[in-house]
Amino acid sequence: MYYYSVFMRTYIKLKETGVDIRDKEIVEIGPGYSLGVGFCFLLLGAKHYTALDVIPLINEGDEIVIFKHLIKLFKDRTPIPEENEFSGIYQNLNHIHSLIIISTMNYWKKS
């Protein structure tokens, strides 16, 4: 539920600013212990997701469980958890998570 909460808060802010994630390439800097936020972007139509971190922290077995749980949360249209449910989230709806949205205009292919 933590990654769903972080993602949904980010997604709402992106939508408010007119950013459509469908068919975009997403880069997350410092995903930490899970790719949960990235899974959310892919589930809602992002074309590609890349996670960049200095330390490899991901456990594949845990990621499968997290991915299946996220599918269920989206399928059930689960409401965004209240801010007090996850005291470790210092992100409110006025702050965008450390994500970079890269347009599909072949930005990287120019160099």
C-alpha atoms as one frame of an Amber mdcrd trajectory, in Angstrom:
protein
   0.000   0.000   0.000   2.991   2.306   0.600   4.087   2.381  -3.075   0.492
   2.832  -4.208   0.159   5.814  -1.886   3.421   7.418  -3.061   2.505   6.827
  -6.696  -1.073   8.105  -6.466   0.044  11.333  -4.808   2.622  11.839  -7.558
   0.146  10.881 -10.288  -2.449  13.384  -9.067   0.116  16.181  -9.061   1.307
  15.253 -12.541  -2.276  15.225 -13.844  -2.890  18.647 -12.263   0.085  20.028
 -14.192  -1.090  18.506 -17.463   1.430  15.664 -17.671   0.066  12.511 -19.296
   2.202   9.458 -18.502   0.759   7.244 -21.221   3.413   6.183 -23.729   6.131
   8.073 -21.827   9.488   6.789 -20.674   9.844   7.115 -16.901  13.127   7.329
 -15.006  13.074   7.050 -11.217  16.156   8.203  -9.366  16.670   6.350  -6.101
  13.776   3.874  -5.997  15.164   2.312  -2.826  14.103  -1.178  -1.807  11.355
  -1.674  -4.392  10.278  -0.868  -7.907   6.691  -0.458  -6.675   6.255   3.129
  -7.894   7.626   2.130 -11.296   5.206  -0.777 -11.513   2.367   1.695 -10.950
   3.532   3.865 -13.844   3.681   0.828 -16.120   0.253  -0.363 -15.005  -1.207
   3.027 -15.955   0.294   3.114 -19.418   3.910   4.284 -19.301   5.881   2.946
 -22.250   9.077   2.163 -20.342  10.440   2.449 -16.789  14.078   2.730 -15.714
  15.231   2.747 -12.081  18.595   4.268 -11.189  20.175   3.683  -7.796  23.718
   3.549  -6.436  23.074   0.427  -4.363  21.275  -2.667  -5.751  18.601  -3.296
  -3.129  15.878  -5.102  -5.060  14.707  -8.610  -4.074  12.970 -10.241  -7.066
  10.752 -12.473  -4.930   9.419  -9.489  -2.995   8.864  -7.561  -6.228   6.513
 -10.227  -7.603   4.399 -10.032  -4.430   4.371  -6.222  -4.561   3.426  -6.219
  -8.263   0.487  -8.584  -7.700  -0.693  -6.488  -4.758  -0.529  -3.298  -6.838
  -2.593  -4.918  -9.600  -5.277  -5.709  -7.026  -5.229  -2.158  -5.594  -5.740
  -0.650  -9.059  -8.331  -3.243 -10.044 -10.298  -2.523  -6.850  -9.903   1.257
  -7.359  -8.573   1.526  -3.826  -8.764   5.054  -2.371  -5.476   6.843  -1.645
  -4.462   6.140   1.960  -4.646   9.069   4.353  -1.379  10.928   4.966  -1.255
   9.661   8.559  -1.329   5.985   7.469   2.296   6.092   6.350   4.261   8.344
   8.629   7.393   7.752   6.524   5.895   9.520   3.517   7.036  13.105   3.687
   5.351  13.743   0.400   1.990  15.420   0.317  -0.058  16.287  -2.726   1.908
  19.516  -3.124   5.216  17.703  -3.749   6.289  15.639  -6.754   8.287  12.451
  -6.113  11.830  12.292  -7.513  10.727  11.228 -10.972  11.688  12.533 -14.357
   9.169  12.230 -17.175  10.939  11.839 -20.498   8.918  12.597 -23.593   8.858
  10.081 -26.414  10.408  12.669 -28.767  13.641  10.637 -29.029  15.450  12.861
 -26.523  18.239  10.330 -25.911  18.723   9.528 -29.599  19.787  13.115 -30.392
  23.261  12.606 -28.940
